[in-house]
C-alpha cells in the first residue's frame, strides 16, 4: 500500500470515531481522532480552531502573527471606516475546499475536521468551521460556489435538495453571527458535462442544465441575502477555431446572461450581477479575456446597464495587464463592482492565486478603489489559497491577516499621497495645456480640424515638456 493510500485509509477509518463534543465543553477540538463524546457528526458543538483567539488590531509594532498590524476595522481614513472601504470576504472554495493538490502532486492538506468524504454530514461540519473561522477573523462576508458548499447528487433534484439542506444551515449560522454573502455563483466548469463550456456549449442539453443550475444559485444567493452574483466563464471559450462557431457561441452567451437578468428581476433579487474576466486556463482563449473585452461584449449585446465587473488581480496579469490597469479600465467606464484580492508569481505563468503581500501593488489597487468612492455593494474577496506546503490550520489565519494588512497599508499609503498632493499636482500639470481655451473646445467636442489647423499655423512647432516619470515613481515610492 502506497503512503497516500495508507493516509486515505487511516482518514476513512478515523471517521468511525465519535465526532461531537459535549455542549458544555466548548474548547473540544473538531478532530476526528479526538475522544470527545456526544452529538452527531453533523452537529458538532466544539471549536474547530481551539488554539486561535479572535484576531485583534495590535498596531505596526506587534510581532504577533495572529494580530492585525495595519487593519483597524473601526479606524476612519478618508472619511470612511476601514471596514467600509474594504468589505472583506472569505472565499469558501479555496479556504475550506483547497487541498494543496496540483497537476503534479496529490493533496497535502487534511484538516482535522475532514473525514475524506463529500457527504452532507461533512458539508455541514465544513460550513460550521467556515463560520467559526470568519467570526475569529472578524470578517462578516463570504463568497461561495454552489457545488463547493454542497455535494452533487445523482439527479438535479437530489443535488438541489442537498444544496437546500446546507443553505438552511448557512442561513441559521448567518442569523447567529450577522455574516452574509458578498456574492454567490454557480460552478459551471468542474463537471465533465461542461467540457465544452456551459452557456457556450455546443450541446443544447448542457446549455439548459447550466441555466437550471444558475437559476438555483441565484435563488440561493437571494435567500441568503447576498449582495452580488458572479459569472465566471470557467470554460466559456475555445481551444481551436477549426471546430468553433464563435459568433454563435457569443450570441448564446449573451442570451444566457439576458435570461439571468430576467430571472433576477422576476425573483426580486436586487444584487449586482458581475462578470469576472479571465484570459486563459482552462481554454486556450476565453471570451471574457479582460475588462475591455468584457465591456465591449456588454455594449454589443445591450447589457451594460445590467452588469459590472469583478476584477481578479491574478487574471489581470495573465491577460498582460496590471491589476491597476484593469481596475482603472473598469472604473472609468463605470463598471467596477468587486475585486478578487490575489496576485500571481511573476516567474510562474499560470493562475497561482496567492495572497497579495506587495505593498506597492496594494497601494495602486486602493488608489482605484478610493477614486471609485469605494466598492459597495461589492468588496474584496480573498480568492486566494494557501501554498501547497502550508499545512497548519493557523496558516489559514496568517494568510488572511497578511492579505488584509497589506490592503489596509495600501489604503493608508493612498491617504498619505492625497494629503501630500504632489503626485496629483504632477498629473494636473502634465495636462494643463488642455485647460486653455482651445483645450476646452477640444474636450467639448468642438475642436474641428480647420480650427486646429489655424492654431498650428499660428503657434508653429510644439514644445513638448518632460513626462517626469521618474519623479512620479519617486513620489509614489515615498509613500510606501
Phi, psi and omega per residue, in radians:
X1 nan 2.210 3.122
X2 -1.211 2.834 -3.106
X3 -1.032 -0.725 -3.128
X4 -1.145 -0.650 3.133
X5 -1.200 -0.679 3.103
X6 -1.093 -0.719 3.133
X7 -1.080 -0.785 3.131
X8 -1.100 -0.664 3.118
X9 -1.103 -0.764 -3.126
X10 -1.149 -0.698 3.121
X11 -1.116 -0.752 3.133
X12 -1.120 -0.725 -3.133
X13 -1.135 -0.623 -3.106
X14 -1.188 -0.330 3.132
X15 -1.154 -0.248 3.105
X16 -1.351 -0.198 3.127
X17 -1.223 2.840 3.071
X18 -1.302 2.303 -2.989
X19 -1.606 -0.610 -2.838
X20 -1.566 2.819 3.084
X21 -1.848 2.701 2.993
X22 -1.095 2.369 -3.030
X23 -0.914 -0.664 -3.105
X24 -1.299 -0.318 -3.081
X25 -1.636 1.278 -2.984
X26 -1.223 -0.259 -3.138
X27 -1.668 0.102 3.103
X28 -1.092 2.127 -3.097
X29 -1.199 2.569 3.109
X30 -1.434 1.216 -3.057
X31 -2.082 2.199 -3.094
X32 -1.133 -0.338 3.122
X33 -1.625 -0.010 -3.093
X34 -1.303 2.909 -3.112
X35 -1.751 0.297 -3.139
X36 -1.089 2.624 -3.084
X37 -2.240 2.754 3.043
X38 1.592 2.534 3.064
X39 1.520 2.797 3.125
X40 -1.609 2.839 -3.042
X41 -1.101 -0.478 -3.132
X42 -1.716 0.257 -3.133
X43 -2.340 0.880 -3.039
X44 -1.164 2.411 -3.134
X45 -1.912 -0.183 -3.097
X46 -1.519 -3.109 3.109
X47 -1.545 2.522 3.066
X48 -1.561 -0.426 -3.138
X49 -2.236 1.128 -3.010
X50 -1.144 -0.397 -3.123
X51 -1.627 0.075 -3.080
X52 -2.005 2.146 3.102
X53 -1.429 3.055 3.000
X54 -1.142 2.330 -3.051
X55 -1.344 2.235 -3.103
X56 -2.095 2.847 3.069
X57 -1.466 2.171 3.131
X58 -2.088 -0.081 3.079
X59 1.591 2.885 -3.027
X60 -1.047 -0.410 -3.090
X61 -1.462 -0.148 -3.100
X62 -1.175 2.453 3.064
X63 -1.864 0.133 -3.112
X64 -1.383 2.027 -3.137
X65 -1.160 -0.325 3.120
X66 -1.829 0.854 3.089
X67 -2.646 2.630 3.075
X68 -1.430 2.371 3.089
X69 -1.783 -0.484 -3.069
X70 -2.188 -0.460 -3.126
X71 -1.543 1.906 3.093
X72 -2.071 1.688 -2.914
X73 -0.863 -0.713 -3.030
X74 -1.574 -0.129 -3.104
X75 -1.226 2.371 -3.126
X76 -1.597 2.183 3.079
X77 -2.320 2.246 -3.130
X78 0.920 0.701 2.997
X79 1.502 -0.010 3.134
X80 -2.364 2.664 2.992
X81 -1.163 2.591 -3.125
X82 -1.010 -0.672 -3.119
X83 -1.125 -0.469 3.134
X84 -1.431 -0.513 3.016
X85 -1.195 -0.712 -2.976
X86 -1.501 -0.902 -3.076
X87 0.891 1.006 -3.072
X88 -1.186 2.572 3.033
X89 -2.474 2.757 3.140
X90 -1.810 2.306 3.091
X91 -1.461 2.003 -3.075
X92 -1.059 -0.712 -2.976
X93 -1.171 -0.793 3.140
X94 -1.283 -0.736 -3.010
X95 -1.269 -0.688 -3.055
X96 -2.025 -0.105 3.059
X97 -2.050 -0.125 3.113
X98 -1.197 2.310 -3.070
X99 -1.976 -0.162 -3.058
X100 1.497 -0.031 3.120
X101 -1.199 2.616 3.008
X102 -2.491 3.092 -3.078
X103 -1.043 -0.237 -3.071
X104 -2.012 0.029 -3.070
X105 -2.718 2.685 3.135
X106 -1.305 2.943 3.112
X107 -0.972 2.538 3.109
X108 -2.000 -0.153 -3.071
X109 -2.024 2.191 2.963
X110 -2.297 1.714 -3.080
X111 -1.174 2.677 -3.041
X112 -0.963 -0.512 -3.073
X113 -1.534 -0.131 -3.100
X114 -1.418 2.462 3.121
X115 -2.015 0.149 3.098
X116 1.478 0.056 -3.131
X117 -1.925 2.956 3.007
X118 -2.043 0.732 -3.076
X119 -1.427 2.931 3.060
X120 -1.126 -0.683 3.113
X121 -1.057 -0.730 3.120
X122 -1.165 -0.687 3.135
X123 -1.096 -0.657 3.115
X124 -1.201 -0.748 3.125
X125 -1.084 -0.721 3.134
X126 -1.104 -0.702 3.138
X127 -1.144 -0.684 3.105
X128 -1.136 -0.706 3.092
X129 -1.081 -0.690 3.136
X130 -1.046 -0.803 -3.117
X131 -1.228 -0.634 3.062
X132 -1.104 -0.715 3.118
X133 -1.026 -0.837 -3.104
X134 -1.140 -0.701 3.118
X135 -1.067 -0.792 -3.121
X136 -1.231 -0.532 3.113
X137 -1.328 -0.408 -3.101
X138 1.426 0.514 3.125
X139 -1.925 2.323 -3.047
X140 -1.942 0.381 3.100
X141 -2.457 2.674 3.098
X142 -2.534 2.807 3.119
X143 -2.263 2.622 -3.051
X144 -2.652 2.647 2.843
X145 -1.694 2.535 -3.112
X146 -1.012 -0.797 -3.043
X147 -1.366 -0.179 3.098
X148 -1.485 -0.455 -3.136
X149 -1.616 -0.355 -3.109
X150 -2.469 2.517 -3.084
X151 -1.320 2.662 2.992
X152 -1.145 2.564 2.995
X153 -1.841 -3.033 -3.138
X154 -1.359 -0.381 3.117
X155 -2.331 2.934 3.091
X156 -1.102 -0.676 3.125
X157 -1.063 -0.780 -3.142
X158 -1.166 -0.689 3.120
X159 -1.105 -0.769 3.111
X160 -1.114 -0.645 3.110
X161 -1.145 -0.708 3.066
X162 -1.058 -0.781 -3.135
X163 -1.105 -0.742 3.132
X164 -1.038 -0.691 -3.106
X165 -1.146 -0.737 3.138
X166 -1.268 -0.649 3.132
X167 -1.141 -0.640 3.082
X168 -1.084 -0.690 3.070
X169 -1.140 -0.761 3.119
X170 -1.064 -0.684 3.100
X171 -1.082 -0.731 3.114
X172 -1.106 -0.802 -3.122
X173 -1.169 -0.593 3.068
X174 -1.110 -0.709 3.123
X175 -1.125 -0.539 -3.131
X176 -1.416 -0.354 -3.005
X177 -2.118 -0.218 -3.059
X178 1.103 0.546 3.050
X179 -1.805 2.379 -3.120
X180 -2.381 2.847 -3.132
X181 -1.246 2.378 2.908
X182 -1.270 -0.766 3.002
X183 -2.796 2.806 3.037
X184 -2.156 2.938 3.093
X185 -2.820 2.969 3.075
X186 -1.830 2.412 3.105
X187 -1.495 1.774 -3.051
X188 -1.993 0.724 -3.071
X189 -2.518 -0.412 -3.025
X190 -1.419 -0.764 -3.047
X191 -1.162 2.501 3.140
X192 -0.969 -0.462 -3.131
X193 -1.045 -0.424 -3.088
X194 -1.698 0.405 -3.101
X195 -1.083 -0.492 3.096
X196 -1.783 0.186 -3.057
X197 1.900 -3.127 3.128
X198 -2.022 -1.379 3.092
X199 -1.212 -0.324 3.130
X200 -1.911 0.242 3.118
X201 -1.118 2.605 3.087
X202 -1.366 -0.119 -3.115
X203 -1.849 2.133 -3.075
X204 -1.124 -0.558 3.133
X205 -1.178 -0.570 3.095
X206 -1.240 -0.742 3.073
X207 -0.969 -0.802 -3.127
X208 -1.146 -0.700 3.134
X209 -1.116 -0.741 3.112
X210 -1.071 -0.685 3.109
X211 -1.093 -0.752 3.120
X212 -1.119 -0.653 -3.133
X213 -1.201 -0.734 3.111
X214 -1.176 -0.668 3.079
X215 -0.944 -0.855 -3.126
X216 -1.162 -0.713 -3.128
X217 -1.141 -0.637 3.061
X218 -1.120 -0.763 3.123
X219 -1.063 -0.759 -3.117
X220 -1.164 -0.771 3.120
X221 -1.062 -0.734 3.102
X222 -1.111 -0.786 -3.124
X223 -1.072 -0.645 -3.123
X224 -1.453 -0.062 3.123
X225 1.461 0.430 3.119
X226 -1.091 2.548 -3.092
X227 -1.660 -0.251 -3.110
X228 -2.597 2.895 3.022
X229 -2.427 2.301 -3.022
X230 -1.899 2.453 2.968
X231 -1.948 1.937 2.994
X232 -1.921 2.004 -3.088
X233 -1.361 1.261 -3.033
X234 -0.932 -0.690 3.104
X235 -2.242 0.411 3.129
X236 -1.466 1.448 -3.123
X237 -3.076 -2.730 -3.124
X238 -2.538 2.777 3.037
X239 -1.644 -0.605 3.092
X240 -2.624 2.537 3.083
X241 -1.384 -0.164 -3.124
X242 -1.091 -0.527 3.136
X243 -2.088 0.403 -3.024
X244 -2.157 2.291 2.971
X245 -1.706 1.565 -2.992
X246 -1.107 -0.725 -3.139
X247 -1.071 -0.764 -3.118
X248 -1.135 -0.710 3.128
X249 -1.128 -0.742 3.113
X250 -1.140 -0.695 3.078
X251 -1.071 -0.736 3.121
X252 -1.112 -0.715 3.126
X253 -1.075 -0.729 3.124
X254 -1.117 -0.734 3.116
X255 -1.103 -0.678 3.140
X256 -1.098 -0.831 -3.120
X257 -1.160 -0.633 3.088
X258 -1.148 -0.671 3.100
X259 -1.122 -0.629 3.085
X260 -1.138 -0.721 3.078
X261 -1.037 -0.807 -3.118
X262 -1.082 -0.733 -3.105
X263 -1.265 -0.648 3.062
X264 -0.947 -0.812 -3.132
X265 -1.198 -0.629 -3.111
X266 -1.103 -0.672 -3.099
X267 -1.593 0.017 3.092
X268 1.371 0.388 3.107
X269 -1.415 2.060 -3.086
X270 -1.702 0.117 3.140
X271 -1.197 2.834 3.125
X272 -1.436 2.363 3.024
X273 -1.554 2.281 -3.054
X274 -2.129 2.491 2.994
X275 -1.931 2.311 -3.128
X276 -1.890 1.856 -3.129
X277 -1.199 2.550 3.005
X278 -2.678 2.307 -2.991
X279 -1.409 -0.570 -3.069
X280 -2.763 -3.121 -3.008
X281 1.101 1.839 0.143
X282 -1.670 -0.296 -3.133
X283 -1.477 2.776 3.141
X284 -1.097 -0.753 3.099
X285 -2.350 2.107 3.101
X286 -1.802 2.569 -2.986
X287 -1.235 -0.410 3.107
X288 -1.765 1.036 -2.974
X289 -0.991 -0.844 3.123
X290 -2.662 -3.079 -3.078
X291 -1.080 -0.774 -3.103
X292 -1.093 -0.718 3.115
X293 -1.130 -0.770 3.131
X294 -1.119 -0.687 3.138
X295 -1.145 -0.721 3.108
X296 -1.089 -0.713 3.090
X297 -1.053 -0.814 3.134
X298 -1.086 -0.698 3.118
X299 -1.128 -0.801 -3.088
X300 -1.044 -0.695 -3.038
X301 -1.752 0.231 3.039
X302 1.181 0.606 -3.076
X303 -1.975 0.163 -3.034
X304 -1.113 -0.507 3.136
X305 -1.426 -0.109 -3.039
X306 -1.877 -0.312 -3.035
X307 -2.269 2.602 2.909
X308 -2.134 -3.113 -3.025
X309 -1.950 2.373 2.958
X310 -1.750 1.866 -3.104
X311 -1.528 2.166 2.982
X312 -1.824 2.178 -3.018
X313 -1.077 -0.715 3.127
X314 -1.128 -0.617 3.077
X315 -1.146 -0.628 3.122
X316 -1.014 -0.818 -3.098
X317 -1.201 -0.566 3.091
X318 -1.150 -0.462 3.138
X319 -1.523 0.029 3.121
X320 1.591 0.171 -3.141
X321 -1.993 2.953 2.913
X322 -1.569 2.794 3.069
X323 -1.060 -0.670 3.134
X324 -1.022 -0.753 3.119
X325 -1.047 -0.834 -3.113
X326 -1.118 -0.691 3.115
X327 -1.132 -0.743 3.137
X328 -1.184 -0.657 3.093
X329 -1.079 -0.730 3.097
X330 -1.200 -0.752 -3.065
X331 -1.116 -0.842 -3.056
X332 -1.215 -0.311 3.085
X333 -1.715 0.101 3.059
X334 1.237 0.478 -3.071
X335 -2.213 0.285 3.096
X336 -1.338 2.034 -3.066
X337 -2.025 -0.618 -3.031
X338 -2.810 2.805 3.124
X339 -2.282 2.214 2.946
X340 -1.538 1.848 -2.997
X341 -1.416 1.732 3.014
X342 -2.687 -3.060 3.104
X343 -2.696 2.968 3.115
X344 -2.053 2.982 3.079
X345 -1.585 2.161 -3.093
X346 -1.102 -0.289 3.132
X347 -1.692 0.000 -3.130
X348 -2.125 2.295 -3.002
X349 -1.665 0.509 3.074
X350 -2.375 -3.090 -3.012
X351 -1.436 1.579 -3.041
X352 -1.477 -0.257 3.036
X353 0.922 0.953 3.122
X354 -1.612 2.689 3.041
X355 -1.182 2.400 -3.126
X356 -1.257 2.160 3.115
X357 -2.259 0.040 -3.139
X358 -1.491 2.016 -3.061
X359 -1.126 -0.687 -3.138
X360 -1.117 -0.793 3.117
X361 -1.081 -0.745 3.141
X362 -1.115 -0.613 3.121
X363 -1.163 -0.730 3.101
X364 -1.140 -0.727 3.099
X365 -1.044 -0.829 -3.097
X366 -1.209 -0.458 3.085
X367 -1.119 -0.666 3.086
X368 -1.192 -0.692 3.139
X369 -1.115 -0.745 3.136
X370 -1.144 -0.769 3.110
X371 -1.081 -0.507 -3.136
X372 -1.410 -0.116 -3.096
X373 1.375 0.269 -3.085
X374 1.885 -3.077 -3.092
X375 -2.042 -0.237 -3.057
X376 -0.909 2.374 0.143
X377 -1.443 0.182 3.034
X378 -1.502 -2.921 -3.140
X379 -3.070 -2.766 3.086
X380 -1.856 2.086 3.056
X381 -1.875 2.248 3.134
X382 -1.411 1.372 3.053
X383 -1.402 1.127 -3.059
X384 -2.453 2.678 -3.063
X385 -2.266 2.705 3.046
X386 -1.092 2.622 3.031
X387 -1.132 2.699 -3.106
X388 -0.955 -0.571 -3.058
X389 -1.526 -0.096 -3.140
X390 -1.627 1.897 -2.943
X391 -2.168 0.038 3.099
X392 -1.504 2.505 3.129
X393 -1.002 -0.679 -3.122
X394 -1.137 -0.342 3.100
X395 -1.087 -0.524 3.089
X396 -1.047 -0.732 3.123
X397 -1.258 -0.817 -3.085
X398 -1.019 -0.732 -3.133
X399 -1.085 -0.797 3.139
X400 -1.196 -0.703 3.103
X401 -1.042 -0.785 -3.141
X402 -1.083 -0.783 3.124
X403 -1.122 -0.716 3.137
X404 -1.179 -0.740 3.100
X405 -1.101 -0.682 -3.127
X406 -1.087 -0.822 3.129
X407 -1.200 -0.607 3.084
X408 -1.125 -0.697 3.096
X409 -1.151 -0.626 3.058
X410 -1.061 -0.734 3.101
X411 -1.090 -0.746 3.119
X412 -1.088 -0.654 3.111
X413 -1.170 -0.677 3.092
X414 -1.070 -0.736 3.105
X415 -1.053 -0.703 3.107
X416 -1.130 -0.758 3.125
X417 -1.090 -0.718 -3.136
X418 -1.211 -0.664 3.114
X419 -1.148 -0.708 3.111
X420 -1.197 -0.795 3.057
X421 1.390 -0.105 -3.037
X422 -1.158 -0.699 -3.118
X423 -1.205 -0.734 3.089
X424 -1.086 -0.679 3.140
X425 -1.173 -0.651 3.102
X426 -1.069 -0.766 3.129
X427 -1.150 -0.732 3.140
X428 -1.052 -0.789 -3.114
X429 -1.148 -0.579 -3.118
X430 -1.082 -0.551 -3.106
X431 -1.884 0.246 -3.015
X432 -1.172 -0.336 3.102
X433 -1.112 -0.451 3.115
X434 -1.407 -0.041 3.024
X435 -1.481 -0.013 3.110
X436 -1.350 3.059 -3.133
X437 -1.082 -0.802 -3.121
X438 -1.218 -0.597 3.084
X439 -1.096 -0.716 3.124
X440 -1.117 -0.648 3.100
X441 -1.097 -0.779 3.136
X442 -1.055 -0.830 -3.079
X443 -1.229 -0.322 3.072
X444 -1.559 0.015 3.132
X445 1.405 0.336 -3.100
X446 -1.986 0.225 -3.141
X447 -1.547 1.324 -3.116
X448 -1.235 2.765 -3.028
X449 -1.108 -0.619 -3.140
X450 -1.107 -0.768 -3.140
X451 -1.117 -0.749 -3.126
X452 -1.168 -0.629 3.087
X453 -1.092 -0.714 3.124
X454 -1.085 -0.688 -3.139
X455 -1.173 -0.664 3.109
X456 -1.113 -0.717 3.112
X457 -1.125 -0.555 3.117
X458 -1.332 -0.713 -3.056
X459 -1.406 -0.664 -2.990
X460 1.488 -2.833 -3.087
X461 -1.142 2.256 -3.131
X462 -1.175 2.578 2.977
X463 -1.736 2.081 -3.046
X464 -1.760 2.055 -3.107
X465 -1.368 2.971 3.108
X466 -1.172 2.565 3.066
X467 -1.444 -0.231 3.062
X468 0.985 0.715 -3.110
X469 -1.101 -0.751 -3.114
X470 -1.110 -0.645 3.091
X471 -1.157 -0.722 3.113
X472 -1.055 -0.762 3.122
X473 -1.131 -0.664 3.108
X474 -1.111 -0.765 -3.141
X475 -1.136 -0.690 3.113
X476 -1.134 -0.842 -3.113
X477 -1.099 -0.504 -3.114
X478 -1.132 -0.402 -3.132
X479 -1.471 -0.217 -3.067
X480 -1.473 nan nan
